[in-house]
C-alpha cells in the first residue's frame, strides 16, 4: 500500500474511532498533499505524487509542528505546544526512520576516506545515501566537523 493510501485508510479509521485530533491532523496533511499535487501538475501533468514527494510534504508538516511547539513553549503557551506535539505524533509514523548519528558519521567517514574532501561533494553523497532520512542542517554540521578534523 502506498503512503497516500495508508494515510487515507488511517483517516477513515480515525473517523470511525472518533479520534478528533488525529482526524483533523490527517485531514490537514491530506490537504497539504493535495496542494502539492496541484502545484506539481504544471510540471508533471496529472501524475499523482510519488511516495518520495508525499514524504517530503510530510516532513514539511512535521517541521511546522516542531517549530510551532517550540515557539509556543518559548511564549509560555504550554497547552498549545502539547497540541502541536500531539499532531506531530500522528505524522511521525508515516516518515521513514531517521538516521542515527553513528550511521551518519560512518557514512561521512566513508565518503571522506575515498578522497572526497570538498564540502559540497561530501554533502551530495551523504544526502543521496540517506534520501529523506536525515536533516540537512544536522548533516551539514557533521560534515563540517569531520572535514575540519
Order of alpha helices (4+ residues) and beta strands (2+ residues): alpha-alpha-alpha-alpha-alpha-alpha-alpha
